[in-house]
Amino acid sequence: MSGPTRFALVAGGGTAGHVQPAMAVARALARTHGPGSVELVGSRRGLERTLLSESGLPVTLLPGRGIKRRLSPRALVDNVLAVAALVLAAGEAVVLVTRRRPRVVVTVGGYASVPVGLAAALVGVPVVVVNVDAVPGAANRLLSRLARASAVAWPATALVRAVVTGAPLRPEVESAAAAEPPRPATDPLARAALGVPPGRRLVAVVGGSLGARRINEAAVALAHRWAGRPDVALYHVVGRRDFPWAQAQRDEGADGEPDGLWYRQVEYEAHMEQVLRAADVLVGRAGGMTVAEVAAVGTPALFVPLPGAPRDHQRANARVLVDAGAALVVRDEDCDAARLDAELGALLAEPARLEAMAKAALDLGRPAATEAVAGLVEGSARRRRS
């Protein structure tokens, strides 16, 4: 692990909701200090192996795996292995921090954040915690006690020394949030880029990078239910896991009959900023980054929070926008075609209501959050000795 010194180590991962803010903050710091000044630290078992390699920044991967939150012999064995991996990662993290001598360590939650954050505190390097969910996870709750500051996405997030910055956004989403015309009007250029015919209301359903089977099943059934509607377009981001199944369920020729529903399925959407700008309403899970991006761009949303999420954080994320009048919530067990038809049908029939939801979302959004977090990190960094 020998190598050059760094201005910052940015650690965390395991899910896209951790990796995306880590990359956003790291890139913002690298723009100021140079591309070799910031190093990303993730887990060998998470999504980081693929996602962080695309960042253009130095990357180190540590051993680690998540703790299973259930009681079974298999879970017990997995948790013993997880603790062993954490101990090994802690040793590697101490060596990494000692050799890189960063002026600050940023943690975003997830597997790798704990050993790196603890190692930084052990050797006296300032720690800044970045938390994108309304309810913080175990890693961030632990590390916030040792941190110089905690950058949080929403007010009332229960972390020590919390500073409300908003959630760090991907550059393309920041650009979408700042684009003209601002929401609540949908963007005709974004709609054209997605291939959506003019003159239709657009519902975007997002199943996630892998897929959310309950949402995907409801969306496919909704497409059948709306087959005769020439006034609606349905853009369905299925996810890699469910895409073959969803393709087998759809009607032939459903990409755009002039006298019926325009329905398109895609396996993965690389330009979610276009979806956010184009959609009259978005249906999806309520992960921290999704909620922050919806608010920043001003997209009305119907959230289906993931059941069983740690500390029910997705329901808490959604509640921030629901309480402001910017979104609706449907429980996962209630998410079917009939319920989506009722909720979305009522929204699409009331353009004024959609406009009010878009404005309420924009009032909550923080499109400059990445720079705010970077500024907090800069202010917290240890001054280099002369």
Order of alpha helices (4+ residues) and beta strands (2+ residues): beta-alpha-beta-alpha-beta-alpha-beta-alpha-beta-alpha-beta-beta-alpha-alpha-beta-alpha-beta-alpha-beta-alpha-beta-alpha-beta-alpha-beta-alpha-alpha-alpha
